[in-house]
Amino acid sequence: MDPDKQAVHDFWNEEACGEGRALTGLSADDYRQHSRWRYANEPFILDFARFGDYAGKKVLEIGVGLGSDHQRFAEAGASLWGMDLTERAIEHTRRRLAFEGLHSDLRVADAENLPFDDNFFDMVYSWGVLHHTPNTAKAVDEVYRVLRPGGDARIMLYHKYGIVGLCLWTRCGLLRLKPFTSLDEIYARYMESPGTQAFTADQARRMFSRFADVQVRILLGCGDLMAEHVGQRHQGRLLRIAKRIWPRGLVSRYLTHYGSVMTICAKKPS
């Protein structure tokens, strides 16, 4: 594994996304509590993923994390495969599904080199994962390759010009007297795992240019609203104060185009 990818692996293998916040143990109730927390904070996932549409379909999730979305696809009756760069996420998801009597073909793998045949899946899903791999465009090309003609891609990436990016730049650039630090560097150094990226809508459309019916949407995430958990690396007194005074109502009403969540729905041409 190359050094950049190894750094991403090591970060998420230390603690899967949402693990420290949502889990106190490793019981079935812990995982159920995690699901309640996840969909309360990011309710738009349910409309985006459309879990119930893929019963009997071949579905791949890239980056299973703690397995909440993966469980939903399994419960909906999808013929399911899941992969993650980290052993920790695969262990969590396998344990979680076992508690519920569900099954998926789970494996540790690299999003830039998917271990699947061409034209195999009816849908490929990934929420908040592909912006962590060093070459996101290559990962998108892999999504295209493994989808069957007419298959769906449902991918979430970080939106570059969002409120989270501005807050990070203020905290890690401006307040450290480094106002000329680029947003790309801010995301890569301070967002989450080393090298994290964020993209504009135009960049996303270019990466998905081989697809048809590409729909890009910008949404306000819980980080933009400073509601609940805003990330594993982001704690401290300044953030606690900001959460108390943050004008969520005004943000929700007037800054909807500056969310950090960018969803992409696309089809592989038939």
ZIQUI-V167399 format. One record per run of one state. SS is the DSSP state (helix for helix, strand for strand, loop for the rest). FROM is the first residue (numbers start at 0). TO is the last residue. Records with the same first field share a line. If there is no record, write none. Layout:
SS: FROM-TO + FROM-TO
This chain:
loop: 0-1 + 14-17 + 22-26 + 41-42 + 49-49 + 54-56 + 62-66 + 76-77 + 84-85 + 100-103 + 108-108 + 110-111 + 113-119 + 127-134 + 159-161 + 174-181 + 191-197 + 199-199 + 207-210 + 219-220 + 225-235 + 245-246 + 254-254 + 258-259 + 267-269
helix: 2-13 + 18-21 + 27-40 + 43-48 + 50-53 + 67-75 + 86-99 + 135-145 + 162-173 + 182-190 + 200-206 + 221-224 + 236-244 + 247-253 + 255-257
strand: 57-61 + 78-83 + 104-107 + 109-109 + 112-112 + 120-126 + 146-158 + 198-198 + 211-218 + 260-266
